[in-house]
Amino acid sequence: MLLLSLLVAFTLFSPTPFVHSHYNWSPSSSSTTSSSNFQSEWRPARATYYAAADPRDVVGGACGYGDLERNGYGKATAGLSTVLFDKGQICGACYEVRCVEDLRWCIPGTSIIVTATNFCAPNYGFDLDGGGHCNPPNAHFVLPIEAFEKIAIWKASNMPIQYRRIKCRKEGGVRFTIGGSGIFLSVLISNVAGSGDIVAAKVKGSRTGWLPMGRNWGQNWHINADLKNQPLSFEMTSGDGATLTSFNVAPKNWNFGQTFEGKQFGS
């Protein structure tokens, strides 16, 4: 599910294969946490940018969030290389990113906050310093040009950066988008605060106990169970071990394709 329709300009400066990748531009040193899952120290990486060739390019991505604009992520997003993406486990995590070293291109004193929404696939036809920016063991971020230009001039192209993982801050509650058909239930979990990533999920109907769901891909979770005509409750465990339970999120008459909002981590 790779999004490859990039502008020619981006291809010239950074030919990175990309599966399509929230604006909050304020530096967030105060939003770090003492949890071992977060990093108070800055770590080195590099970043390139993409410019969407078509507005439809904001739809999709390896985390399954769909239309990023409509779903509240906007363009404060990032595609992560293999060593950071962790096979989709990291989807929803938040990072602070800043430009370093290259004083010609960096905008001093700036940083951005982005949510991991996509995967930057490796390209083994190029070396690590060429087109293979996202090849292991590189730590690499692919940013929308609108985000990139908040911390550096676009001519910087493949730019040294520093990053650290921080707590996510979201408006409203966790969202559950129900998909599937018949007894196949798929649930996209999005707008997750705190750790941002979900490592386990359960669903409960009014006539069932708690049923563990499996990760389908990204933050899409699934189960084979007939849960129609029952209000649905959800239990989630985030990457830092916090558990959140939202009872009767979806009413008895829920339908596939609908989105419901539950409680939020830390609220």
N, C-alpha and C positions, 0 to 999 in steps of 0.2 A: 504494500500500500504506500508506494513512494511517490512524493509529489516532485516531479521533475521539470514542471513548466516554469522556468525562471527567466528573467529578462536577460538579453544578450549581455548587457552591461555587467551583470553579476557574474555571468559565465566567464567573461574576460578576466575579471579580477580574482575570482574564487570558484573554480569548477568543482564544487562539492556536491555529490549526490545527496539529495535531501528528501526525507519524508516529512510532509508539511508540519511546520510548526505552528495580557493582563497588563493597562499601563499603570504603574505606580512608580513614579520616578524619584521619589524621595529616598535618600540614603537611609538605611534602616539598621544602623548599628545597635539601636536600642531594642530591636526585635529579635536578636539572637537569643538562644536558650541554652541552658546548661546541660540539656540532654546530650548523651553521647552520640545521638544520631545527627547532631548539628555541629557545625564547625565554626568556632569563633575565630580561628586563624584563617588568613587568606591563603589560597593555593593557586599555583600558576596554571594557566591554560592559554589557549588562543581562540580567536573568534573571527568568523567571516559573517557576511550578510547575504540575504536574498531580497529581491524585489519581485513581488508577485506580478506575473504577466497578465493576470486576469483576476477580477474580484473573487471568482469562485475558488481561487487558490487558498483562501482562508478557511476552506471547508475540508475536513479530513484530518489526517495525521495518525501516527502510530499509537497514540494514547486513546483514540476513539472519541475525542471531545466534540467532534462534528464542527459546526459553524462556530469558530472561536469568537467572532464578534458578537453574535447573538447570545452565546452562552457566557459572556462576561469576561472572557480572557483578553479580548482586544488584540493588540499587537505586542504586549509585554510578555512575549513567549520565547521559547528557545527549543531548538532541536539539539539533542546531546549525542556525542559520539558513543561508541560501543562501551568503553570503559566506564562511562557515567550513566548510561541508559539502563544498565542492569536488566536487560530483557523486559523492559516495560515496568519493572517494579517501581522505578523512580517517578513515574508519571504523576503529576500534580505537585511535586516538590518545588519549593521556591528558592531562588538564588539571588544574591546580590553580586553584581558584576561591575568591575571598573577597569578602565584602560590604564596601562602602566608602561613605563620604559620609553616608549616612542613619543618624545616631546613634540615632534613635528605634527603629529596627528591627534594626540589625546586632548580632550577638553578637561582642563584641570579641575579637581574638586568635585567631579560628578560621578555618580554611580546609578545603576538602574536595578530594578527588581523584576525578575522574570520567572514565569512558571514553566516547568518542563512539560511540554505538550507533544513532543515529537522526537523522532530518531533520525540522526544523521548517519546514513549507511556508509560503511567503509568502501573504498574503491581501490582494490589491490592492483589495478592497472597503473597506478601512480605511486610514486614514493611518498614518504611521510611529509616531506617538505614541499611537495608539488601538489597535485590534485588529490592526494590521499590524506587530506587534513583530518578526516575522521577515522583513519585506520588505527587499530591498536598499536602502541599503547597511548596514543595521543588523547589528552583531555581537551575536547573542542566543543565550542558553542556555535550554532548557526542562528543568527538573530534576524528578525525583520529589519530592513534598512531603517525604518522609523525608530526602532530601538537603538540600533547601532549608532545612529547619528546623535543620540543623546550623550554619548560618551566619547565619540571620536569623529573625525572628518572621514567621509566615505572613501576617500582615496587611500586610507590606511590599509584597506583590503584585509589580508590575513594578519591580524593584529594580536600582539601579546596582551593578555588580560590577567586579572586575578579574580577569583570567585570564592564565595563562601555560602554554605547553605544556611538559610534562616527560616524562621517560622512564617507560615503563610497567614495573611490577614484577608479575610473575605467578608463581603457584605451578605447578610442573610444566612440561611441554613444550608446544610448539605443537600444537594439535589439528586433525585433518583429519576432517571429516564427509563421507562419500561418499554422493552422491545420483545420481539419473539413472536410466537404463534402457537396456538394449541397449548400443549403442556410444556413447550420450551419457553422458559422465561429468561430474558436477558435484561440486565440492569446496568446502565451507565451511572457511575458514581462520580459526581463532579462538584466543584465549588467547595472543596475541603480545606478548612483552616487548620492551623497547627502544623503538624508534620506535613500535611498535604497529600501524602501517599497513603494508600490503603493496602494492607497486606492480608486481610481476611475479612470475609463478609458472610452474613447469615440472613435468611429471610424467614418470616413466620406468618402464616395465615391464621385466621381465627379458629380454624379447625385442625391446625397442625402444631407441632412443637417447632423449635428452632432448627432450620435446615441449612447446613453449610452449602455455600455456593463456591463454584470453581472460577478461577480467573480465565476468561475466554481470551482476551487480548487487551493490553493497556489497562484501563480501569473499567472494562466491561466484564461483568460477572454473570454467571449463568447457572441454571439448574433445570432439570426435567421434573416438573411437578405440576399437578393441576391445582392452581391457586385462584382460579376465576371465582367471582362472587364471594370473595373473602377480603376483608381489609388487610393490608400488608404492613408488617413492622420490619425494621431492619436493624441489624447489629453490625458494627464495623470496628475493626482494629486498625489503628494507624501505624506507621512505621516506627514511631517512638513508643509503641506499646499501649497507647491510650485506647480505651474502648468507649464507644458511644452507641446508645440504644435509642431509637426513635420508634415509638409505638403508634400504630394505626396511621402511618404516613399516607398511604393510598386508601381511599374509601372502598367500600364493598363493590361499587360499580365502576372501578378503574378499567381503563382500556389500554391496549398496546399503543405506543406512541405518545403517551402522556408523561409529563414531568411533574413530580411532587417534591415539596421541600420539607425537610425534617429539622431536627435540632442541629446545633453546630458544636464542634470541638471547642472546649474552653469557655462555652457560654453557660 
